[in-house]
C-alpha cells in the first residue's frame, strides 16, 4: 500500500509540475495576448471584429488559467491526503509492530506458565502416588501391629498361665 501510495504521489507530483508549467505557459500566453491587445488597441485602423477575436482569446486564456489553477489545487489536496494516509499507515504499522512484539512476549509468558502448570500437575501426581503408597504402608503396619499385639497378648497369657502353674 505504501509503495502504491508513493507511486501515486510521484505521479501526482509529476502531473502537478506539468500543470504548473502549463499554467505558466498559459499565463505567458495571456500576458502576451494582453500585450498584443494593447498594441492592437493602439492602432486606430484595427477593425471591431479583430478586437472581439483578441478579447475572446484573452477570455479563453483566462478561463484556461482558472481551470489549471483549480486542477492544481485539487492535485495538491490529493497529494496532502495521500501524505496524511501514508503517515497514518506508518503509524498503524509501527503500532502493529509494537503489538506484535507485545504479543510475542505474552506468548512466551503463557508458555512458561503452561510449563509451570505441567510441572505442578506432575508434582501433584507424584505426591498423590506417594500418599497412596504411604496409606498402603500404614495399613500394612497396622495389620502387622495388630498381629504383634495379638502375639504379645497370647504370649502374656501363656506366660501368666506358666507363672500360675509354677
C-alpha contacts under 8 A as a table, 3 or more apart, distances in Angstrom:
res1	aa1	res2	aa2	distance
1	X	4	X	5.05
1	X	5	X	6.00
2	X	5	X	4.91
2	X	6	X	5.99
2	X	86	X	6.46
2	X	89	X	7.58
3	X	6	X	4.98
3	X	7	X	6.10
4	X	7	X	5.11
4	X	8	X	6.05
5	X	8	X	5.00
5	X	9	X	6.02
5	X	82	X	6.61
5	X	86	X	7.02
6	X	9	X	5.01
6	X	10	X	6.12
7	X	10	X	5.04
7	X	11	X	6.12
8	X	11	X	5.02
8	X	12	X	6.05
9	X	12	X	5.01
9	X	13	X	5.99
9	X	79	X	5.93
9	X	82	X	6.90
9	X	83	X	7.92
10	X	13	X	5.01
10	X	14	X	6.15
11	X	14	X	5.11
11	X	15	X	6.08
12	X	15	X	4.92
12	X	16	X	5.85
12	X	75	X	6.58
12	X	79	X	6.81
13	X	16	X	4.87
13	X	17	X	6.12
13	X	79	X	7.61
14	X	17	X	5.07
14	X	18	X	6.21
15	X	18	X	5.02
15	X	19	X	6.10
16	X	19	X	5.01
16	X	20	X	6.06
16	X	72	X	6.01
16	X	75	X	6.49
16	X	76	X	7.58
17	X	20	X	4.97
17	X	21	X	6.12
18	X	21	X	5.10
18	X	22	X	6.07
19	X	22	X	4.88
19	X	23	X	5.90
19	X	68	X	6.47
19	X	71	X	7.79
19	X	72	X	6.55
20	X	23	X	4.85
20	X	24	X	6.14
20	X	68	X	7.78
20	X	72	X	7.18
21	X	24	X	5.08
21	X	25	X	6.11
22	X	25	X	4.99
22	X	26	X	5.93
22	X	68	X	7.76
23	X	26	X	4.92
23	X	27	X	5.97
23	X	65	X	5.87
23	X	68	X	6.04
23	X	69	X	7.30
24	X	27	X	4.92
24	X	28	X	6.00
25	X	28	X	4.94
25	X	29	X	5.99
26	X	29	X	4.88
26	X	30	X	5.94
26	X	61	X	6.36
26	X	64	X	7.34
26	X	65	X	6.24
27	X	30	X	4.86
27	X	31	X	6.01
27	X	61	X	7.58
27	X	62	X	7.95
27	X	65	X	6.76
28	X	31	X	4.99
28	X	32	X	5.91
29	X	32	X	4.93
29	X	33	X	5.89
29	X	61	X	7.32
30	X	33	X	4.92
30	X	34	X	5.93
30	X	58	X	6.05
30	X	61	X	5.65
30	X	62	X	6.90
31	X	34	X	4.89
31	X	35	X	6.09
32	X	35	X	4.99
32	X	36	X	6.10
33	X	36	X	4.88
33	X	37	X	5.91
33	X	54	X	7.30
33	X	57	X	7.50
33	X	58	X	6.27
34	X	37	X	4.85
34	X	38	X	6.19
34	X	58	X	6.85
35	X	38	X	5.04
35	X	39	X	6.18
36	X	39	X	4.92
36	X	40	X	5.93
37	X	40	X	4.98
37	X	41	X	5.90
37	X	51	X	7.60
37	X	54	X	6.31
37	X	55	X	7.60
38	X	41	X	5.06
38	X	42	X	6.15
39	X	42	X	5.18
39	X	43	X	6.59
40	X	43	X	5.25
40	X	44	X	7.99
40	X	46	X	6.55
40	X	51	X	7.59
41	X	44	X	6.90
41	X	46	X	7.16
41	X	51	X	7.48
43	X	46	X	6.07
46	X	50	X	6.65
46	X	51	X	7.19
47	X	50	X	5.46
47	X	51	X	6.63
48	X	51	X	5.05
48	X	52	X	6.27
49	X	52	X	5.19
49	X	53	X	6.21
50	X	53	X	5.00
50	X	54	X	6.27
51	X	54	X	5.23
51	X	55	X	6.09
52	X	55	X	4.91
52	X	56	X	6.06
53	X	56	X	5.11
53	X	57	X	6.24
54	X	57	X	5.02
54	X	58	X	6.16
55	X	58	X	5.09
55	X	59	X	6.22
56	X	59	X	5.04
56	X	60	X	6.02
57	X	60	X	5.00
57	X	61	X	6.13
58	X	61	X	5.11
58	X	62	X	6.12
59	X	62	X	4.98
59	X	63	X	6.10
60	X	63	X	5.18
60	X	64	X	6.08
61	X	64	X	4.99
61	X	65	X	6.14
62	X	65	X	5.04
62	X	66	X	6.27
63	X	66	X	5.04
63	X	67	X	6.14
64	X	67	X	5.05
64	X	68	X	6.12
65	X	68	X	5.06
65	X	69	X	6.08
66	X	69	X	5.04
66	X	70	X	6.20
67	X	70	X	5.13
67	X	71	X	6.19
68	X	71	X	4.99
68	X	72	X	5.96
69	X	72	X	4.96
69	X	73	X	6.13
70	X	73	X	5.11
70	X	74	X	6.10
71	X	74	X	5.02
71	X	75	X	6.10
72	X	75	X	5.11
72	X	76	X	6.15
73	X	76	X	5.04
73	X	77	X	6.17
74	X	77	X	5.10
74	X	78	X	6.23
75	X	78	X	4.96
75	X	79	X	6.08
76	X	79	X	5.01
76	X	80	X	6.16
77	X	80	X	5.09
77	X	81	X	6.16
78	X	81	X	5.02
78	X	82	X	6.14
79	X	82	X	5.08
79	X	83	X	6.13
80	X	83	X	4.99
80	X	84	X	6.10
81	X	84	X	5.04
81	X	85	X	6.04
82	X	85	X	4.92
82	X	86	X	5.94
83	X	86	X	4.94
83	X	87	X	6.16
84	X	87	X	5.09
84	X	88	X	6.13
85	X	88	X	4.99
85	X	89	X	5.95
86	X	89	X	4.91
86	X	90	X	6.11
87	X	90	X	5.03
87	X	91	X	6.11
88	X	91	X	5.03
88	X	92	X	6.04
89	X	92	X	5.01
89	X	93	X	6.04
90	X	93	X	4.93
90	X	94	X	6.13
91	X	94	X	5.07
91	X	95	X	6.14
92	X	95	X	5.02
92	X	96	X	5.98
93	X	96	X	4.94
93	X	97	X	6.14
94	X	97	X	5.07
94	X	98	X	6.22
95	X	98	X	5.03
95	X	99	X	6.05
96	X	99	X	5.02
96	X	100	X	5.96
97	X	100	X	4.96
97	X	101	X	6.22
98	X	101	X	5.14
98	X	102	X	6.17
99	X	102	X	4.95
99	X	103	X	5.90
100	X	103	X	4.91
100	X	104	X	6.17
101	X	104	X	5.07
101	X	105	X	6.26
102	X	105	X	5.05
102	X	106	X	6.13
103	X	106	X	5.05
103	X	107	X	6.02
104	X	107	X	4.95
104	X	108	X	6.23
105	X	108	X	5.13
105	X	109	X	6.29
106	X	109	X	4.97
106	X	110	X	6.06
107	X	110	X	5.02
107	X	111	X	6.09
108	X	111	X	5.02
108	X	112	X	6.20
109	X	112	X	5.07
109	X	113	X	6.13
110	X	113	X	5.03
110	X	114	X	6.03
111	X	114	X	5.03
111	X	115	X	6.17
112	X	115	X	5.05
112	X	116	X	6.21
113	X	116	X	4.96
113	X	117	X	6.10
114	X	117	X	4.96
114	X	118	X	6.17
115	X	118	X	5.07
115	X	119	X	6.21
116	X	119	X	5.02
116	X	120	X	6.08
117	X	120	X	4.99
117	X	121	X	6.06
118	X	121	X	5.01
118	X	122	X	6.14
119	X	122	X	5.07
119	X	123	X	6.02
120	X	123	X	4.90
120	X	124	X	6.00
121	X	124	X	5.04
121	X	125	X	6.13
122	X	125	X	5.03
122	X	126	X	6.10
123	X	126	X	5.01
123	X	127	X	6.12
124	X	127	X	5.00
124	X	128	X	6.01
125	X	128	X	4.98
125	X	129	X	6.15
126	X	129	X	5.15
126	X	130	X	6.12
127	X	130	X	4.95
127	X	131	X	5.94
128	X	131	X	4.95
128	X	132	X	6.16
129	X	132	X	5.11
129	X	133	X	6.23
130	X	133	X	5.04
130	X	134	X	6.13
131	X	134	X	5.01
131	X	135	X	6.15
132	X	135	X	5.07
132	X	136	X	6.24
133	X	136	X	5.08
133	X	137	X	6.10
134	X	137	X	4.95
134	X	138	X	6.00
135	X	138	X	4.98
135	X	139	X	6.18
136	X	139	X	5.09
136	X	140	X	6.17
137	X	140	X	5.04
137	X	141	X	6.04
138	X	141	X	4.99
138	X	142	X	6.10
139	X	142	X	5.02
139	X	143	X	6.26
140	X	143	X	5.07
140	X	144	X	6.16
141	X	144	X	4.91
141	X	145	X	5.92
142	X	145	X	4.91
142	X	146	X	6.00
143	X	146	X	5.11
143	X	147	X	6.10
144	X	147	X	4.98
144	X	148	X	6.01
145	X	148	X	4.93
145	X	149	X	5.87
146	X	149	X	4.94
146	X	150	X	5.99
147	X	150	X	5.08
147	X	151	X	6.10
148	X	151	X	4.93
148	X	152	X	5.91
149	X	152	X	4.89
149	X	153	X	5.95
150	X	153	X	5.04
150	X	154	X	6.03
151	X	154	X	5.00
151	X	155	X	5.99
152	X	155	X	4.95
152	X	156	X	6.00
153	X	156	X	5.06
153	X	157	X	6.07
154	X	157	X	5.02
154	X	158	X	6.05
155	X	158	X	4.90
155	X	159	X	5.92
156	X	159	X	4.99
156	X	160	X	6.01
157	X	160	X	5.10
157	X	161	X	6.15
158	X	161	X	5.12
158	X	162	X	6.08
159	X	162	X	4.92
159	X	163	X	5.88
160	X	163	X	4.85
160	X	164	X	5.94
161	X	164	X	5.03
161	X	165	X	5.96
162	X	165	X	4.90
162	X	166	X	6.15
163	X	166	X	5.10
